[in-house]
């Protein structure tokens, strides 16, 4: 009996064969739950991972290019920085907990990049923070890991794959435009995922979980708001 090939399998196989490119992606695609739009998201994800250089950097600007930057999706909550901690857990050899002072003692990266919003606007700002790769290396990511899930103290969730997590421009930012990160922009710590649209950079970060399973965050995640899980640019 001839084995039937699903449309998704055909798409993945076809992209993988282009020029002999090996797909650098998780072993299983995020579930579509039968949604045509989610299937299209997966096609975009596979195409980006198959065809675009995974170590390519987004454009960085000069200080004269910095623009006004609206604060969207803000919270009125203020965290006591003295008590705040970032925890790193899940599929890691050495679970970690960092205070803000701990993070500021680690190697830092400063980058001036364009934030592109799903609502159609963009802005340029200077961000300083710890590369997420530094944190993950300190924790020791286990071989079965595929995703890094982030949690905020205002109860939102997000996740990215390890390619974006280890990208040199993916940072945990604690400063903006040369000053401590303002509360409306996610203080004391926000994720910056420069290879994706702005909403993937979760504000008010408090917890990172390394996992082998895709988790869209349910009602606390992007998909519940009608946004795609992967928004590569």
Short mmCIF file of the C-alpha atoms (twelve columns), coordinates in Angstrom:
data_MODEL
# 
_entry.id   MODEL 
# 
loop_
_atom_site.group_PDB 
_atom_site.id 
_atom_site.type_symbol 
_atom_site.label_atom_id 
_atom_site.label_alt_id 
_atom_site.label_comp_id 
_atom_site.label_asym_id 
_atom_site.label_seq_id 
_atom_site.Cartn_x 
_atom_site.Cartn_y 
_atom_site.Cartn_z 
_atom_site.pdbx_PDB_model_num 
ATOM 1   C CA . UNK A 1   0.000  0.000  0.000  1 
ATOM 2   C CA . UNK A 2   1.431  3.357  -1.029 1 
ATOM 3   C CA . UNK A 3   2.134  5.679  1.889  1 
ATOM 4   C CA . UNK A 4   0.337  9.012  1.643  1 
ATOM 5   C CA . UNK A 5   2.402  12.158 2.088  1 
ATOM 6   C CA . UNK A 6   0.735  15.088 3.820  1 
ATOM 7   C CA . UNK A 7   0.933  18.581 2.403  1 
ATOM 8   C CA . UNK A 8   3.116  19.655 5.322  1 
ATOM 9   C CA . UNK A 9   5.551  16.781 4.749  1 
ATOM 10  C CA . UNK A 10  5.768  17.658 1.062  1 
ATOM 11  C CA . UNK A 11  6.523  21.302 1.836  1 
ATOM 12  C CA . UNK A 12  9.210  20.413 4.374  1 
ATOM 13  C CA . UNK A 13  10.790 17.836 2.080  1 
ATOM 14  C CA . UNK A 14  10.785 20.229 -0.856 1 
ATOM 15  C CA . UNK A 15  12.420 23.026 1.084  1 
ATOM 16  C CA . UNK A 16  14.997 20.697 2.561  1 
ATOM 17  C CA . UNK A 17  16.039 19.590 -0.921 1 
ATOM 18  C CA . UNK A 18  16.723 23.096 -2.212 1 
ATOM 19  C CA . UNK A 19  20.438 23.223 -2.933 1 
ATOM 20  C CA . UNK A 20  21.067 20.468 -0.434 1 
ATOM 21  C CA . UNK A 21  20.354 22.819 2.466  1 
ATOM 22  C CA . UNK A 22  19.946 21.087 5.819  1 
ATOM 23  C CA . UNK A 23  17.143 22.442 7.951  1 
ATOM 24  C CA . UNK A 24  18.331 23.967 11.180 1 
ATOM 25  C CA . UNK A 25  15.083 23.709 13.125 1 
ATOM 26  C CA . UNK A 26  13.489 21.701 15.922 1 
ATOM 27  C CA . UNK A 27  12.810 18.055 15.187 1 
ATOM 28  C CA . UNK A 28  9.060  18.723 15.141 1 
ATOM 29  C CA . UNK A 29  7.273  21.787 13.843 1 
ATOM 30  C CA . UNK A 30  4.951  23.721 16.143 1 
ATOM 31  C CA . UNK A 31  1.434  22.217 15.985 1 
ATOM 32  C CA . UNK A 32  -1.079 23.925 13.701 1 
ATOM 33  C CA . UNK A 33  -4.197 22.593 15.465 1 
ATOM 34  C CA . UNK A 34  -5.782 22.303 12.018 1 
ATOM 35  C CA . UNK A 35  -5.573 26.061 11.349 1 
ATOM 36  C CA . UNK A 36  -4.660 27.160 7.819  1 
ATOM 37  C CA . UNK A 37  -3.035 30.296 9.188  1 
ATOM 38  C CA . UNK A 38  -0.891 28.246 11.557 1 
ATOM 39  C CA . UNK A 39  0.126  26.029 8.630  1 
ATOM 40  C CA . UNK A 40  1.258  29.160 6.780  1 
ATOM 41  C CA . UNK A 41  3.296  30.165 9.844  1 
ATOM 42  C CA . UNK A 42  5.088  26.826 9.677  1 
ATOM 43  C CA . UNK A 43  5.843  27.300 5.983  1 
ATOM 44  C CA . UNK A 44  7.403  30.696 6.774  1 
ATOM 45  C CA . UNK A 45  9.416  29.185 9.615  1 
ATOM 46  C CA . UNK A 46  10.755 26.292 7.549  1 
ATOM 47  C CA . UNK A 47  11.578 28.569 4.594  1 
ATOM 48  C CA . UNK A 48  13.517 31.021 6.790  1 
ATOM 49  C CA . UNK A 49  15.430 28.258 8.504  1 
ATOM 50  C CA . UNK A 50  16.222 26.502 5.218  1 
ATOM 51  C CA . UNK A 51  17.108 29.418 2.982  1 
ATOM 52  C CA . UNK A 52  18.446 32.285 5.089  1 
ATOM 53  C CA . UNK A 53  21.875 32.449 6.772  1 
ATOM 54  C CA . UNK A 54  21.253 31.615 10.414 1 
ATOM 55  C CA . UNK A 55  24.213 33.674 11.671 1 
ATOM 56  C CA . UNK A 56  23.310 36.812 9.699  1 
ATOM 57  C CA . UNK A 57  23.016 39.975 11.784 1 
ATOM 58  C CA . UNK A 58  20.270 42.543 11.441 1 
ATOM 59  C CA . UNK A 59  21.363 46.050 10.567 1 
ATOM 60  C CA . UNK A 60  22.799 48.135 13.389 1 
ATOM 61  C CA . UNK A 61  22.567 51.918 13.358 1 
ATOM 62  C CA . UNK A 62  24.427 54.906 14.762 1 
ATOM 63  C CA . UNK A 63  23.297 57.057 17.684 1 
ATOM 64  C CA . UNK A 64  22.155 59.794 15.332 1 
ATOM 65  C CA . UNK A 65  19.568 57.350 13.950 1 
ATOM 66  C CA . UNK A 66  17.827 56.834 17.333 1 
ATOM 67  C CA . UNK A 67  14.151 57.806 17.169 1 
ATOM 68  C CA . UNK A 68  11.252 58.337 19.595 1 
ATOM 69  C CA . UNK A 69  10.032 54.967 20.801 1 
ATOM 70  C CA . UNK A 70  6.408  54.505 21.918 1 
ATOM 71  C CA . UNK A 71  5.783  52.156 24.817 1 
ATOM 72  C CA . UNK A 72  3.122  49.649 23.749 1 
ATOM 73  C CA . UNK A 73  1.640  46.996 26.028 1 
ATOM 74  C CA . UNK A 74  2.832  48.621 29.244 1 
ATOM 75  C CA . UNK A 75  2.104  47.694 32.822 1 
ATOM 76  C CA . UNK A 76  1.707  49.844 35.912 1 
ATOM 77  C CA . UNK A 77  3.411  47.203 38.033 1 
ATOM 78  C CA . UNK A 78  6.760  48.147 39.510 1 
ATOM 79  C CA . UNK A 79  9.140  45.497 40.701 1 
ATOM 80  C CA . UNK A 80  11.477 45.855 43.669 1 
ATOM 81  C CA . UNK A 81  14.813 45.440 41.915 1 
ATOM 82  C CA . UNK A 82  16.492 44.432 45.178 1 
ATOM 83  C CA . UNK A 83  14.226 41.369 45.384 1 
ATOM 84  C CA . UNK A 84  13.815 40.661 41.670 1 
ATOM 85  C CA . UNK A 85  15.522 37.578 40.244 1 
ATOM 86  C CA . UNK A 86  15.746 35.918 36.844 1 
ATOM 87  C CA . UNK A 87  15.536 32.140 37.097 1 
ATOM 88  C CA . UNK A 88  16.837 29.770 34.410 1 
ATOM 89  C CA . UNK A 89  15.487 26.256 34.657 1 
ATOM 90  C CA . UNK A 90  14.209 23.238 32.734 1 
ATOM 91  C CA . UNK A 91  16.536 21.206 30.508 1 
ATOM 92  C CA . UNK A 92  19.747 22.639 31.905 1 
ATOM 93  C CA . UNK A 93  22.589 21.005 33.784 1 
ATOM 94  C CA . UNK A 94  22.956 23.887 36.235 1 
ATOM 95  C CA . UNK A 95  19.779 25.842 37.051 1 
ATOM 96  C CA . UNK A 96  20.641 29.476 37.689 1 
ATOM 97  C CA . UNK A 97  19.245 32.497 39.478 1 
ATOM 98  C CA . UNK A 98  20.486 35.997 38.646 1 
ATOM 99  C CA . UNK A 99  19.925 39.338 40.329 1 
ATOM 100 C CA . UNK A 100 20.096 42.455 38.188 1 
ATOM 101 C CA . UNK A 101 23.536 43.176 39.652 1 
ATOM 102 C CA . UNK A 102 24.646 39.658 38.663 1 
ATOM 103 C CA . UNK A 103 23.559 40.247 35.091 1 
ATOM 104 C CA . UNK A 104 25.357 43.581 34.900 1 
ATOM 105 C CA . UNK A 105 28.610 41.870 35.897 1 
ATOM 106 C CA . UNK A 106 28.417 39.486 32.927 1 
ATOM 107 C CA . UNK A 107 29.758 40.254 29.427 1 
ATOM 108 C CA . UNK A 108 27.480 42.823 27.815 1 
ATOM 109 C CA . UNK A 109 26.508 43.726 24.281 1 
ATOM 110 C CA . UNK A 110 25.260 47.108 23.076 1 
ATOM 111 C CA . UNK A 111 23.394 47.370 19.787 1 
ATOM 112 C CA . UNK A 112 21.344 50.040 18.041 1 
ATOM 113 C CA . UNK A 113 18.584 48.272 16.152 1 
ATOM 114 C CA . UNK A 114 15.209 48.808 14.569 1 
ATOM 115 C CA . UNK A 115 12.159 47.559 16.450 1 
ATOM 116 C CA . UNK A 116 9.504  46.560 13.913 1 
ATOM 117 C CA . UNK A 117 6.017  46.306 15.391 1 
ATOM 118 C CA . UNK A 118 3.269  44.019 14.119 1 
ATOM 119 C CA . UNK A 119 0.995  47.086 14.235 1 
ATOM 120 C CA . UNK A 120 2.925  48.716 11.399 1 
ATOM 121 C CA . UNK A 121 5.255  51.187 13.120 1 
ATOM 122 C CA . UNK A 122 8.981  50.997 13.777 1 
ATOM 123 C CA . UNK A 123 11.523 52.762 15.982 1 
ATOM 124 C CA . UNK A 124 15.265 52.674 16.561 1 
ATOM 125 C CA . UNK A 125 16.859 52.459 20.013 1 
ATOM 126 C CA . UNK A 126 20.121 51.521 21.691 1 
ATOM 127 C CA . UNK A 127 19.944 48.416 23.883 1 
ATOM 128 C CA . UNK A 128 22.505 47.100 26.335 1 
ATOM 129 C CA . UNK A 129 22.287 43.725 27.997 1 
ATOM 130 C CA . UNK A 130 23.616 40.216 28.381 1 
ATOM 131 C CA . UNK A 131 23.556 37.940 25.323 1 
ATOM 132 C CA . UNK A 132 21.051 35.184 26.035 1 
ATOM 133 C CA . UNK A 133 23.714 32.714 24.893 1 
ATOM 134 C CA . UNK A 134 25.876 33.710 27.881 1 
ATOM 135 C CA . UNK A 135 23.056 32.835 30.276 1 
ATOM 136 C CA . UNK A 136 22.290 29.559 28.518 1 
ATOM 137 C CA . UNK A 137 25.951 28.555 28.445 1 
ATOM 138 C CA . UNK A 138 26.205 29.234 32.172 1 
ATOM 139 C CA . UNK A 139 23.208 26.987 32.781 1 
ATOM 140 C CA . UNK A 140 24.410 24.250 30.421 1 
ATOM 141 C CA . UNK A 141 21.657 23.498 27.899 1 
ATOM 142 C CA . UNK A 142 21.021 19.763 27.609 1 
ATOM 143 C CA . UNK A 143 21.106 17.997 24.202 1 
ATOM 144 C CA . UNK A 144 17.356 17.354 24.155 1 
ATOM 145 C CA . UNK A 145 16.514 21.071 24.391 1 
ATOM 146 C CA . UNK A 146 14.759 22.788 21.471 1 
ATOM 147 C CA . UNK A 147 13.086 25.915 22.811 1 
ATOM 148 C CA . UNK A 148 13.510 28.639 25.410 1 
ATOM 149 C CA . UNK A 149 10.282 29.774 27.009 1 
ATOM 150 C CA . UNK A 150 10.138 33.180 28.690 1 
ATOM 151 C CA . UNK A 151 7.770  34.370 31.415 1 
ATOM 152 C CA . UNK A 152 7.004  37.910 32.544 1 
ATOM 153 C CA . UNK A 153 5.953  39.127 35.972 1 
ATOM 154 C CA . UNK A 154 2.764  40.572 34.440 1 
ATOM 155 C CA . UNK A 155 1.796  37.027 33.424 1 
ATOM 156 C CA . UNK A 156 2.652  36.713 29.735 1 
ATOM 157 C CA . UNK A 157 4.575  33.894 28.069 1 
ATOM 158 C CA . UNK A 158 6.573  33.506 24.892 1 
ATOM 159 C CA . UNK A 159 9.052  31.091 23.327 1 
ATOM 160 C CA . UNK A 160 11.769 30.977 20.683 1 
ATOM 161 C CA . UNK A 161 13.849 28.176 19.238 1 
ATOM 162 C CA . UNK A 162 17.512 27.661 20.086 1 
ATOM 163 C CA . UNK A 163 18.730 29.248 16.847 1 
ATOM 164 C CA . UNK A 164 17.227 32.571 17.867 1 
ATOM 165 C CA . UNK A 165 18.155 32.016 21.509 1 
ATOM 166 C CA . UNK A 166 21.847 31.661 20.648 1 
ATOM 167 C CA . UNK A 167 21.898 34.385 17.988 1 
ATOM 168 C CA . UNK A 168 24.478 37.037 19.024 1 
ATOM 169 C CA . UNK A 169 21.934 39.864 18.813 1 
ATOM 170 C CA . UNK A 170 19.408 38.137 21.084 1 
ATOM 171 C CA . UNK A 171 20.024 39.818 24.421 1 
ATOM 172 C CA . UNK A 172 18.476 40.326 27.834 1 
ATOM 173 C CA . UNK A 173 18.370 44.116 27.883 1 
ATOM 174 C CA . UNK A 174 18.619 46.097 31.117 1 
ATOM 175 C CA . UNK A 175 19.438 49.483 29.544 1 
ATOM 176 C CA . UNK A 176 17.894 51.588 26.780 1 
ATOM 177 C CA . UNK A 177 19.525 54.599 25.137 1 
ATOM 178 C CA . UNK A 178 22.289 54.661 27.731 1 
ATOM 179 C CA . UNK A 179 20.033 54.595 30.812 1 
ATOM 180 C CA . UNK A 180 18.425 51.936 32.965 1 
ATOM 181 C CA . UNK A 181 15.503 50.351 31.155 1 
ATOM 182 C CA . UNK A 182 12.311 52.358 31.874 1 
ATOM 183 C CA . UNK A 183 9.289  50.573 33.328 1 
ATOM 184 C CA . UNK A 184 7.100  51.207 30.232 1 
ATOM 185 C CA . UNK A 185 9.755  49.472 28.135 1 
ATOM 186 C CA . UNK A 186 9.989  46.393 30.347 1 
ATOM 187 C CA . UNK A 187 12.164 47.115 33.399 1 
ATOM 188 C CA . UNK A 188 14.104 45.642 34.940 1 
ATOM 189 C CA . UNK A 189 14.773 43.210 32.070 1 
ATOM 190 C CA . UNK A 190 13.361 42.521 28.628 1 
ATOM 191 C CA . UNK A 191 14.207 40.093 25.877 1 
ATOM 192 C CA . UNK A 192 15.368 41.495 22.535 1 
ATOM 193 C CA . UNK A 193 14.968 39.056 19.617 1 
ATOM 194 C CA . UNK A 194 16.234 41.184 16.749 1 
ATOM 195 C CA . UNK A 195 15.572 38.581 14.045 1 
ATOM 196 C CA . UNK A 196 11.820 38.659 14.734 1 
ATOM 197 C CA . UNK A 197 9.040  41.236 15.055 1 
ATOM 198 C CA . UNK A 198 9.015  43.322 18.202 1 
ATOM 199 C CA . UNK A 199 6.421  41.442 20.232 1 
ATOM 200 C CA . UNK A 200 8.743  38.437 20.508 1 
ATOM 201 C CA . UNK A 201 10.889 40.542 22.845 1 
ATOM 202 C CA . UNK A 202 9.019  39.864 26.079 1 
ATOM 203 C CA . UNK A 203 9.025  42.671 28.647 1 
ATOM 204 C CA . UNK A 204 9.239  42.352 32.448 1 
ATOM 205 C CA . UNK A 205 11.211 39.138 32.200 1 
ATOM 206 C CA . UNK A 206 11.437 36.989 35.311 1 
ATOM 207 C CA . UNK A 207 11.854 33.360 34.249 1 
ATOM 208 C CA . UNK A 208 13.401 31.302 31.428 1 
ATOM 209 C CA . UNK A 209 12.559 27.635 30.924 1 
ATOM 210 C CA . UNK A 210 14.548 25.497 28.494 1 
ATOM 211 C CA . UNK A 211 12.364 22.749 27.057 1 
ATOM 212 C CA . UNK A 212 12.130 20.082 24.368 1 
ATOM 213 C CA . UNK A 213 8.399  20.637 23.826 1 
ATOM 214 C CA . UNK A 214 6.718  23.444 21.926 1 
ATOM 215 C CA . UNK A 215 4.502  25.514 24.220 1 
ATOM 216 C CA . UNK A 216 2.507  28.418 22.796 1 
ATOM 217 C CA . UNK A 217 1.667  29.796 26.239 1 
ATOM 218 C CA . UNK A 218 -2.053 29.141 25.902 1 
ATOM 219 C CA . UNK A 219 -4.132 32.157 26.925 1 
ATOM 220 C CA . UNK A 220 -0.974 33.894 28.134 1 
ATOM 221 C CA . UNK A 221 0.853  33.619 24.813 1 
ATOM 222 C CA . UNK A 222 1.019  35.271 21.396 1 
ATOM 223 C CA . UNK A 223 -1.303 32.858 19.640 1 
ATOM 224 C CA . UNK A 224 -4.204 33.729 21.950 1 
ATOM 225 C CA . UNK A 225 -3.873 37.309 20.651 1 
ATOM 226 C CA . UNK A 226 -4.028 36.168 17.028 1 
ATOM 227 C CA . UNK A 227 -0.300 36.619 16.438 1 
ATOM 228 C CA . UNK A 228 2.057  34.116 14.875 1 
ATOM 229 C CA . UNK A 229 4.562  32.146 16.948 1 
ATOM 230 C CA . UNK A 230 7.378  32.741 14.451 1 
ATOM 231 C CA . UNK A 231 7.741  36.191 12.864 1 
ATOM 232 C CA . UNK A 232 11.179 36.181 11.276 1 
ATOM 233 C CA . UNK A 233 12.387 39.319 9.498  1 
# 
